[in-house]
Amino acid sequence: MAFDHKKYRPYHPINKTDRRWPNATIEHSPKWCSVDLRDGNQALIDPMTVDQKDRLFSLLVEVGFKEIEVGFPAASQTDFDFVRNLIEQNKIPDDVTIQVLTQARHDLIERTYEALKGVKQAVVHLYNSTSPTQREKVFKLDKQGIVDIAVNGATTVKALAADYPETNWTFQYSPESFSATEPEFAVEICNAVLAVWQPTPEQPAIINLPSTVEMTTPNVFADQIEYMHENFAYRDSVILSVHTHNDRGCAVAAAELAILAGAQRVEGTLLGNGERTGNMDIVTMAMNLYSQGIDPTLDLSGVSKIVQTIQDCTQLPVHPRHPYVGELVYTAFSGSHQDAINKCLQVQHESDHWDVAYLPIDPTDVGRSYQEVVRINSQSGKGGVAFVLEQIYGLKLPRWMQIALSKVVQKRAEGVGKEISVDEIYSVFTETFIHSAGKILNYDIHQQHDKQRLDATIETPHGVTTIVGIGNGPLEAFLNALMAHDSAHYEISDYQEHAMGAGSKADAAAYIAIKCDGENGYGVAIQQDSVLASLQACYNAVVQAKQAQDEQQLQAM
């Protein structure tokens, strides 16, 4: 079969030259309606069980949805029973409105009201398909025939609602396949429905415009929405809603531009589950607003629970790179990215507006920790290695130590060919720079004229040795003692220390770089005694420098 683009034609539904939406900005969150339990459920290989639906409904309420489409009760006994269970078991909070879907057929609408009997408030969502393809090839009706279906359905919806005066009803109409419908006809059929319902500002109707199949770039969809926004009858009594699908991968963008074009309400699903390529992902769109300083009116602080619940209820995996919620979306493996994140976090204060390279939001806002931000593999650099050691172990490595350690860690990562854990990094760090072939058992410092004399006892693989040295301070005296003992020349090239915590009992971490006849050695020690920490770090660096020198001599032979 040929891969032939000529069998397709571009879709140009509207020629609009007076666009206002490109200059608009989103200043507040739209009304949200979750359709996870209806549109999301019908897209599953194995539809949700009653228990799974109950669990997902509870999550949607917890997240903060005030409108939830719970099913198509006239099409399925399972959906009918679920709606009845919600009502009879009093599971619907007073501030939550459930929504149900029905085709524009009298028997289905009647069955829908039976399912809703006794509910406090509900949206009855009526639809019929309107595109030329559906009109001509599926229903074989002209435009007036399609309008008649919608008007008859709207009339039935309004008439039957009067039989249940105890309920606060809202009527919603969707011209299904709106995205492929001529804009003029879409206005005609929506206005015909509104003429039946005669909404008021106090009792508005919802007109929901779906991109049943996403056929255009988001800007064209925005043109369609703005055209509808400008031409509705009863505009001050209509809540303009959109329901975008993701066939072109642009459902979120299309919904955002639709808001700019006049839409006030958005239907979608958590994490975008839906038929074909899915529905509009409410989590992504809401977090996009959040990242711009706009209250999304939904509580998405616990994304791990949201992800787990969705996966358990739908039996669908969540991609590790899924925006905002994926396992790896706040993770940097690149060395330059890690370094930039680390440096930004060092100067980011709690009272500041968030401004950290490569992180559009603070991961802790959605229940993630900084431990997840930087992970190490063979592509990682010194900044990433330093970051994880500081976050987990409180070690603030100086830059020269970061460089030395990153080389060792990268070599280990290349050897295993995969990501290495924080514990593995710490193990490499201690093996290389802390666990040397010697331990200072004790030391004693005496003032000798204007100098200090240091006596130190060191345990080595060859036995216990006592060395003596004199210098301006303990560290210089110790290094002089080592040089006298080894008949070698050592020079401290860098030194840094810091407390690991607060209080008098906090450990001290010391980092020392030594040069020995052109070879570098690096040592680290962690002790409660800060002097002992600096002495042990010095000794560890000397041992490493000598080992490097020995390796050079062997290679030269």
For each residue, the residues with C-beta under 8 A, 3 or more apart:
1:
2:
3:
4: 7
5: 8
6:
7: 4
8: 5
9:
10:
11: 180 215 216 220
12: 15 220
13: 179 180 181 182 183 216 220 223 224
14: 183 220 223 224 227
15: 12
16: 19 223 226 227
17:
18:
19: 16 22 222 223 226
20: 23 24 226 261
21: 24 222 223 225 226 257 260 261 262
22: 19 260
23: 20
24: 20 21 260 261
25: 260
26: 256 259 260 289 292 294
27: 294
28: 294 295
29: 32 286 289 294 295 296 297 298
30: 259 263 264 265 266
31: 66 67 239 241 264 265 266
32: 29 65 66 67 265 266 268 282 286 297 298
33: 65 67 68 69 99 241 265 266 267 268
34: 37 60 65 67 68 69 267 268 269 270 282
35: 38 39 40 69 243 267 268 269 274 279
36: 39 40 41 56 60 68 269 270 273 310
37: 34 40 41 48 53 56 57 60 68 69 70 71 82
38: 35 41 42 69 70 71 72 79 100 101
39: 35 36 42 43 69 243 267 269 274 275 279
40: 35 36 37 43 44 269 270 273 274 279 314
41: 36 37 38 44 47 48 53 71
42: 38 39 47 72 275
43: 39 40 273 274 275 276 278
44: 40 41 47 48 273 314 315 316
45: 315
46: 315
47: 41 42 44 78
48: 37 41 44 52 53 56 313 314
49: 52 53
50: 53 54 78 81 82 85
51: 54 55
52: 48 49 55 56 312 313
53: 37 41 48 49 50 56 57 70 82 313
54: 50 51 57 58 85 91
55: 51 52 58 59 309 312 313
56: 36 37 48 52 53 59 60 309 310 313
57: 37 53 54 60 61 68 70 86 91
58: 54 55 61 62
59: 55 56 62 63 270 305 306 309
60: 34 36 37 56 57 63 65 68 270
61: 57 58 64 65 68 93 96
62: 58 59 299
63: 59 60 270 298 299 300 306
64: 61 297 298 299
65: 32 33 34 60 61 68 96 298
66: 31 32 95 96 97
67: 31 32 33 34 96 97 98 99 123
68: 33 34 36 37 57 60 61 65 96 97 98 99
69: 33 34 35 37 38 39 98 99 100 101 123 125 267
70: 37 38 53 57 79 82 83 86 98 99 100
71: 37 38 41 76 79 80 82 83 100 101
72: 38 42 75 76 79 100 101 102
73: 76 79 80 82 83 100 102 111 112 115 116
74: 80 102 103 107 108 109 111 112 115
75: 72 79 108
76: 71 72 73 79 80
77: 80 81
78: 47 50 81 82
79: 38 70 71 72 73 75 76 82 83 115
80: 71 73 74 76 77 83 84 111 114 115
81: 50 77 78 84 85
82: 37 50 53 70 71 73 78 79 85 86
83: 70 71 73 79 80 86 87 98 100 115 116
84: 80 81 87 88 115
85: 50 54 81 82 88 89 91
86: 57 70 82 83 89 91 92 98
87: 83 84 90 91 92 116 117 118 119
88: 84 85 118
89: 85 86
90: 87
91: 54 57 85 86 87
92: 86 87 96 98 119 120
93: 61 96
94: 120
95: 66
96: 61 65 66 67 68 92 93
97: 66 67 68 121 122 123 170
98: 67 68 69 70 83 86 92 116 119 122 123
99: 33 67 68 69 70 122 123 124 125 172
100: 38 69 70 71 72 73 83 112 115 116 122 123 124 125
101: 38 69 71 72 125 127
102: 72 73 74 105 108 109 111 112 124 125 126 127 157
103: 74 108 126 127 128 153
104: 109 126 127 128 149 150 152 153 154 156
105: 102 108 109 153
106: 109 110 152 153 156
107: 74 110 111
108: 74 75 102 103 105 111 112
109: 74 102 104 105 106 112 113 124 126 153 156 157 160
110: 106 107 113 114 156 160
111: 73 74 80 102 107 108 114 115
112: 73 74 100 102 108 109 115 116 124
113: 109 110 116 117 124 160 161 163 164
114: 80 110 111 117
115: 73 74 79 80 83 84 100 111 112
116: 73 83 87 98 100 112 113 119 122 124 164 167
117: 87 113 114 164
118: 87 88 166 167
119: 87 92 98 116 122 167
120: 92 94 167 168
121: 97 167 168 169 170
122: 97 98 99 100 116 119 167 168 169 170
123: 67 69 97 98 99 100 169 170 171 172 206
124: 99 100 102 109 112 113 116 157 161 169 170 171 172
125: 69 99 100 101 102 172 173 174 206 208
126: 102 103 104 109 150 153 154 157 171 172 173 174 193
127: 101 102 103 104 173 174 175 176
128: 103 104 146 149 150 153 175 176
129: 134 135 138 139 146 175 176 177 212
130: 134 135 146 150 175 176 177 178 181 185 186 189
131: 134 135 177 178 179 180 181
132: 135 136 180 181 182
133: 136 137 138 177 180
134: 129 130 131 137 138 139 176 177
135: 129 130 131 132 138 139 140 141 142 143 145 146
136: 132 133 140
137: 133 134 140
138: 129 133 134 135
139: 129 134 135 145 146 149
140: 135 136 137
141: 135 145 146 149
142: 135 145 146
143: 135 146 147 185 188
144: 147 148
145: 135 139 141 142 148 149
146: 128 129 130 135 139 141 142 143 149 150 189
147: 143 144 150 151 188 189 192
148: 144 145 151 152
149: 104 128 139 141 145 146 152 153
150: 104 126 128 130 146 147 153 154 173 175 189 192 193
151: 147 148 154 155 192 193 196
152: 104 106 148 149 155 156
153: 103 104 105 106 109 126 128 149 150 156 157
154: 104 126 150 151 157 158 171 173 192 193 196 197
155: 151 152 158 159 196
156: 104 106 109 110 152 153 159 160
157: 102 109 124 126 153 154 160 161 171 197
158: 154 155 161 162 171 196 197
159: 155 156 162
160: 109 110 113 156 157 163 164
161: 113 124 157 158 164 167 169 171
162: 158 159 165
163: 113 160
164: 113 116 117 160 161 167 169
165: 162
166: 118
167: 116 118 119 120 121 122 161 164
168: 120 121 122
169: 121 122 123 124 161 164
170: 97 121 122 123 124 203 204 205 206
171: 123 124 126 154 157 158 161 197 199 205 206
172: 99 123 124 125 126 205 206 207 208 241
173: 125 126 127 150 154 190 193 194 205 206 207 208
174: 125 126 127 178 207 208 209 210 243
175: 127 128 129 130 150 178 181 186 189 190 209 210
176: 127 128 129 130 134 210 212
177: 129 130 131 133 134 180 181 210 212 213
178: 130 131 174 175 181 186 209 210 211 212 224
179: 13 131 210 211 212 213 214 215 216 221 224
180: 11 13 131 132 133 177 212 213 215
181: 13 130 131 132 175 177 178 185 186
182: 13 132 185 186
183: 13 14 186 187 224 227 228
184: 187 188
185: 130 143 181 182 188 189
186: 130 175 178 181 182 183 189 190 209 224 228
187: 183 184 190 191 227 228 231 232
188: 143 147 184 185 191 192
189: 130 146 147 150 175 185 186 192 193
190: 173 175 186 187 193 194 207 228 232
191: 187 188 194 195 231 232 233
192: 147 150 151 154 188 189 195 196
193: 126 150 151 154 173 189 190 196 197 205 207
194: 173 190 191 197 198 199 205 207 232 233 234 238
195: 191 192 198 233
196: 151 154 155 158 192 193
197: 154 157 158 171 193 194 205
198: 194 195 234
199: 171 194 203 204 205 234 237 238
200: 203 204 237
201: 204 236 237
202:
203: 170 199 200 237
204: 170 199 200 201 237 238 239
205: 170 171 172 173 193 194 197 199 234 237 238 239
206: 123 125 170 171 172 173 238 239 241 265
207: 172 173 174 190 193 194 228 232 238 239 240 241
208: 125 172 173 174 241 242 243 265 267
209: 174 175 178 186 224 225 228 240 241 242 243 258 263
210: 174 175 176 177 178 179 242 243 244 245 267
211: 178 179 214 215 221 242 243 244 245 251 254
212: 129 176 177 178 179 180 245
213: 177 179 180 245 247 276
214: 179 211 221 244 245 246 247 248 250 251 254
215: 11 179 180 211 247 248
216: 11 13 179 220 221 248
217: 220 221 248 250
218: 221 222 250 253 254 256 257
219: 222 223 257
220: 11 12 13 14 216 217 223 224
221: 179 211 214 216 217 218 224 225 244 254 257 258
222: 19 21 218 219 225 226 254 257 258 260 261
223: 13 14 16 19 21 219 220 226 227 261
224: 13 14 178 179 183 186 209 220 221 227 228
225: 21 209 221 222 228 229 240 242 257 258 261 262 263
226: 16 19 20 21 222 223 229 230 261 262
227: 14 16 183 187 223 224 230 231
228: 183 186 187 190 207 209 224 225 231 232 240 262
229: 225 226 232 235 240 261 262 263
230: 226 227 262
231: 187 191 227 228
232: 187 190 191 194 207 228 229 235 238 240
233: 191 194 195
234: 194 198 199 205 237 238
235: 229 232 238
236: 201
237: 199 200 201 203 204 205 234
238: 194 199 204 205 206 207 232 234 235
239: 31 204 205 206 207 264 265
240: 207 209 225 228 229 232 262 263 264 265
241: 31 33 172 206 207 208 209 263 264 265 266 267
242: 208 209 210 211 225 254 255 258 263 265 266 267
243: 35 39 174 208 209 210 211 266 267 268 279 280
244: 210 211 214 221 251 252 254 255 258 268 279 280
245: 210 211 212 213 214 251 274 275 276 277 278 279 280
246: 214 249 250 251 272 274 276 277 278 279 280 281
247: 213 214 215 276 277
248: 214 215 216 217
249: 246 277
250: 214 217 218 246 253 254
251: 211 214 244 245 246 254 255 268 272 278 279 280 281
252: 244 255 256 280 281 284 285 288
253: 218 250 256 257
254: 211 214 218 221 222 242 244 250 251 257 258 280
255: 242 244 251 252 258 259 263 266 268 280 285
256: 26 218 252 253 259 260 285 288
257: 21 218 219 221 222 225 253 254 260 261
258: 209 221 222 225 242 244 254 255 261 262 263 266
259: 26 30 255 256 263 264 266
260: 21 22 24 25 26 222 256 257
261: 20 21 24 222 223 225 226 229 257 258
262: 21 225 226 228 229 230 240 258
263: 30 209 225 229 240 241 242 255 258 259 266
264: 30 31 239 240 241 259
265: 30 31 32 33 206 208 239 240 241 242
266: 30 31 32 33 241 242 243 255 258 259 263 280 282 285
267: 33 34 35 39 69 208 210 241 242 243 279 280
268: 32 33 34 35 243 244 251 255 272 279 280 281 282 285
269: 34 35 36 39 40 272 273 274 278 279 280 281 282
270: 34 36 40 59 60 63 273 281 282 283 306 310
271: 281 283 306 307 310 318 322 325
272: 246 251 268 269 278 279 280 281 283 284
273: 36 40 43 44 269 270 278 279 310 314 316
274: 35 39 40 43 245 246 269 277 278 279
275: 39 42 43 245 278 279
276: 43 213 245 246 247
277: 245 246 247 249 274
278: 43 245 246 251 269 272 273 274 275 281
279: 35 39 40 243 244 245 246 251 267 268 269 272 273 274 275
280: 243 244 245 246 251 252 254 255 266 267 268 269 272 285
281: 246 251 252 268 269 270 271 272 278 284 285 323
282: 32 34 266 268 269 270 285 286 298
283: 270 271 272 286 287 300 303 306 323 324 325
284: 252 272 281 287 288 323 324
285: 252 255 256 266 268 280 281 282 288 289
286: 29 32 282 283 289 290 296 297 298 300
287: 283 284 290 291 296 300 323 324 361 366
288: 252 256 284 285 291 292
289: 26 29 285 286 292 294 295 296
290: 286 287 293 294 295 296 300 361 365
291: 287 288 360 361
292: 26 288 289
293: 290
294: 26 27 28 29 289 290
295: 28 29 289 290
296: 29 286 287 289 290 300
297: 29 32 64 286
298: 29 32 63 64 65 282 286
299: 62 63 64 302
300: 63 283 286 287 290 296 303 306 324 366
301: 365 366 367
302: 299 305 306 366 367
303: 283 300 306 307 324 325 366 367 368
304: 307 308 367 368
305: 59 302 308 309 367
306: 59 63 270 271 283 300 302 303 309 310 325
307: 271 303 304 310 311 318 325
308: 304 305 311 312
309: 55 56 59 305 306 312 313
310: 36 56 270 271 273 306 307 313 314 316 318
311: 307 308 314 315 316 317 318
312: 52 55 308 309 315
313: 48 52 53 55 56 309 310
314: 40 44 48 273 310 311
315: 44 45 46 311 312
316: 44 273 310 311
317: 311
318: 271 307 310 311 322 325 326
319: 322 326
320: 326 327 328 329
321: 326 328 329
322: 271 318 319 325 326 329
323: 281 283 284 287 326 329
324: 283 284 287 300 303 329 361 366
325: 271 283 303 306 307 318 322 329 366
326: 318 319 320 321 322 323 329
327: 320 331 372
328: 320 321 331
329: 320 321 322 323 324 325 326
330: 359 363 368 372 373
331: 327 328 372 373 374 375
332: 337 338 341 358 373 374 375 384
333: 337 338 375 376 377 379 380 384 419
334: 337 338 379 380 381
335: 338 339 379 380 381 382 383 384 406
336: 339 340 381 383
337: 332 333 334 340 341 357 358 384
338: 332 333 334 335 341 342 374 380 381 383 384 385 387
339: 335 336 342 343 381 382 383 384
340: 336 337 343 344 357 358 383
341: 332 337 338 344 345 356 357 358 359 373 374 383 387
342: 338 339 345 346 374 383 384 386 387 390
343: 339 340 346 347 357 383
344: 340 341 347 348 355 356 357 359
345: 341 342 348 356 370 387
346: 342 343
347: 343 344
348: 344 345 352 354 355 356
349: 352
350:
351:
352: 348 349 355
353:
354: 348 359 361 362
355: 344 348 352
356: 341 344 345 348 359 362
357: 337 340 341 343 344
358: 332 337 340 341
359: 330 341 344 354 356 362 363 373
360: 291
361: 287 290 291 324 354 365 366
362: 354 356 359 365
363: 330 359 366 368 369 370 372 373
364: 367 368 369 370
365: 290 301 361 362
366: 287 300 301 302 303 324 325 361 363
367: 301 302 303 304 305 364
368: 303 304 330 363 364 372 373
369: 363 364 372
370: 345 363 364 373 374 391
371: 388 391 392 422
372: 327 330 331 363 368 369 375
373: 330 331 332 341 359 363 368 370 387
374: 331 332 338 341 342 370 380 383 384 387 388 391
375: 331 332 333 372 380 384 388 419
376: 333 380 384 385 388 409 413 419 420 422 425
377: 333 380 413 418 419 420
378: 410 413 414 417
379: 333 334 335
380: 333 334 335 338 374 375 376 377 384 385 406 409 410 413
381: 334 335 336 338 339 384 385 406
382: 335 339 385 386 399 402 403 405 406
383: 335 336 338 339 340 341 342 343 374 386 387 402
384: 332 333 335 337 338 339 342 374 375 376 380 381 387 388 406
385: 338 376 380 381 382 388 389 402 405 406 409 425
386: 342 382 383 389 390 397 402 405 406
387: 338 341 342 345 373 374 383 384 390 391
388: 371 374 375 376 384 385 391 392 422 425
389: 385 386 392 393 395 397 422 425 426 429
390: 342 386 387 393 394 395 396 397
391: 370 371 374 387 388
392: 371 388 389 422 426
393: 389 390 426
394: 390 500 501 509
395: 389 390 429 500 509
396: 390 498 509
397: 386 389 390 401 402 405 511
398: 401 402 494 496 511
399: 382 402 403
400: 403 404 494 513 522
401: 397 398 404 405 433 496 511 513 522 524
402: 382 383 385 386 397 398 399 405 406
403: 382 399 400 406 407
404: 400 401 407 408 433 513 520 522
405: 382 385 386 397 401 402 408 409 428 429 432 433
406: 335 380 381 382 384 385 386 402 403 409 410
407: 403 404 410 411
408: 404 405 411 412 428 429 432
409: 376 380 385 405 406 412 413 420 425 428 429
410: 378 380 406 407 413 414
411: 407 408 414 415
412: 408 409 415 416 420 424 428
413: 376 377 378 380 409 410 416 417 418 419 420
414: 378 410 411 417
415: 411 412
416: 412 413 420
417: 378 413 414
418: 377 413
419: 333 375 376 377 413
420: 376 377 409 412 413 416 424 425 428
421: 424 425
422: 371 376 388 389 392 425 426
423: 426 427
424: 412 420 421 427 428
425: 376 385 388 389 409 420 421 422 428 429
426: 389 392 393 422 423 429 430
427: 423 424 430 431
428: 405 408 409 412 420 424 425 431 432
429: 389 395 405 408 409 425 426 432 433 434 524
430: 426 427 433 434 435
431: 427 428 434 435
432: 405 408 428 429 522 544
433: 401 404 405 429 430 522 523 524 540 544
434: 429 430 431 523 524 525 526 540
435: 430 431
436: 439 523 539 540 543 544
437: 460 461 543
438: 458 459 460 461 539 540 543
439: 436 458 459 536
440: 443 456 457 458 459 532 535 536 539
441: 457 458 459 464
442: 456 457
443: 440 454 455 456 457 474 478 531 532 535
444: 454 455 456
445: 452 453 454 474 477 531
446: 452 453 455
447: 451 452 453
448: 451 452 453 470
449:
450:
451: 447 448 470 471 472 477
452: 445 446 447 448 470 471 472 473 474 477
453: 445 446 447 448 468 469 470 477
454: 443 444 445 468 469 470 471 474 477 478 481
455: 443 444 446 466 467 468
456: 440 442 443 444 466 467 468 478 481 535
457: 440 441 442 443 464 465 466
458: 438 439 440 441 464 465 466 467 539
459: 438 439 440 441 463 464
460: 437 438 463 464 465
461: 437 438
462: 465
463: 459 460
464: 441 457 458 459 460
465: 457 458 460 462 485
466: 455 456 457 458
467: 455 456 458 478 481 482 484 485
468: 453 454 455 456 481 484
469: 453 454 476 477 478 479 480 481 482 484
470: 448 451 452 453 454 477 480
471: 451 452 454 474 475 476 477 478 479 480
472: 451 452 476 477
473: 452 476 477
474: 443 445 452 454 471 477 478 531 534 535
475: 471 478 479 492 495 534 535 538
476: 469 471 472 473 479 480
477: 445 451 452 453 454 469 470 471 472 473 474 480 481
478: 443 454 456 467 469 471 474 475 481 482 535 538 539
479: 469 471 475 476 482 483 490 492 538
480: 469 470 471 476 477 483 484
481: 454 456 467 468 469 477 478 484 485
482: 467 469 478 479 485 486 488 490 538 539 542
483: 479 480 486 487 488 489 490
484: 467 468 469 480 481 487
485: 465 467 481 482
486: 482 483 542 546
487: 483 484
488: 482 483 516 517 546
489: 483 516 517
490: 479 482 483 514 515 516 542 545
491: 514 515 516
492: 475 479 495 512 513 514 538
493: 513 514 515 520
494: 398 400 511 512 513
495: 475 492 510 511 512 513 534
496: 398 401 510 511
497: 508 509 510 511 530 533 534
498: 396 508 509
499: 502 506 507 508 509
500: 394 395 506 507 508 509 526
501: 394 506 507
502: 499 506
503: 506
504:
505: 528
506: 499 500 501 502 503 528
507: 499 500 501 526 527 528 533
508: 497 498 499 500 526 527 528 529 530 533
509: 394 395 396 497 498 499 500 524 525 526 533
510: 495 496 497 524 525 526 527 530 533 534 536 537
511: 397 398 401 494 495 496 497 522 523 524 537
512: 492 494 495 522 523 524 534 537 538 540 541
513: 400 401 404 492 493 494 495 520 521 522 541
514: 490 491 492 493 520 521 522 523 538 541 542 544 545
515: 490 491 493 518 519 520 521 545
516: 488 489 490 491 519 521 542 545 546 548 549
517: 488 489 549
518: 515
519: 515 516 545 548 549 552
520: 404 493 513 514 515 545 548
521: 513 514 515 516 540 541 542 543 544 545 546 547 548
522: 400 401 404 432 433 511 512 513 514 540 541 544
523: 433 434 436 511 512 514 536 537 538 539 540 541 542 543 544
524: 401 429 433 434 509 510 511 512 537 540
525: 434 509 510 532 533 534 535 536 537 540
526: 434 500 507 508 509 510 533
527: 507 508 510 530 532 533 536
528: 505 506 507 508
529: 508 532 533
530: 497 508 510 527 533 534
531: 443 445 474 534 535
532: 440 443 525 527 529 535 536
533: 497 507 508 509 510 525 526 527 529 530 536 537
534: 474 475 495 497 510 512 525 530 531 537 538
535: 440 443 456 474 475 478 525 531 532 538 539
536: 439 440 510 523 525 527 532 533 539 540
537: 510 511 512 523 524 525 533 534 540 541
538: 475 478 479 482 492 512 514 523 534 535 541 542
539: 436 438 440 458 478 482 523 535 536 542 543
540: 433 434 436 438 512 521 522 523 524 525 536 537 543 544
541: 512 513 514 521 522 523 537 538 544 545
542: 482 486 490 514 516 521 523 538 539 545 546
543: 436 437 438 521 523 539 540 546 547
544: 432 433 436 514 521 522 523 540 541 547 548
545: 490 514 515 516 519 520 521 541 542 548 549
546: 486 488 516 521 542 543 549 550
547: 521 543 544 550 551
548: 516 519 520 521 544 545 551 552
549: 516 517 519 545 546 552 553
550: 546 547 553 554
551: 547 548 554 555
552: 519 548 549 555 556
553: 549 550 556 557
554: 550 551 557
555: 551 552
556: 552 553
557: 553 554
